[in-house]
C-alpha cells in the first residue's frame, strides 16, 4: 500500500514550489481576482483537461499535469482570497504569501486525512476523468452559490467546495506519478 501522506505532501510541495516561484515573478497580482474570476480560471483548466481527455490530442504544450497543479494553486488562492479582509493590500510579501499557502494546504491535508479514513482511500479506484468531472461539478456549485450571494440553505459553502477541488487535483497528480 502506498504511503498516501508522503505522496500527498510531495505533490503539495511541488505545487507550492511553483506558487512561490510565480510569486517571485509576478508578486501577488492574483489578489485582484474576484471569486467568480478564480472560479472561471479553475473552470478553464478543468475544461481543458476534459477536452484533451475526450479528444486525445492537444495543440498547446502545457501538460495535463501542469493544469492539475494550476487547479491546486488557484484553489488555495481562492481560500486565501476569501479569508483576507476586503481592504487588505493587494501585494503580499513573499513570506506572507507562502505562509498563507502553507496554512491552507495544511487545513486541506487535515480534511483529506479525515475523509481518507472514513472513505478508505476510495479515490485510488477513481479515474482521472472522474476527478475532472467532480471538479467541474464543484465549480458549477460554486457559481450557483455566488449567484445566490454566497448563501446556501442546506449545502456546504464555497470553501468546502474549493477544498474538495484541491484534494481531487492532488489525488489526480498522485495517480499520475504512480
Beta strands, then each sheet from edge to edge (+ up, - down):
end
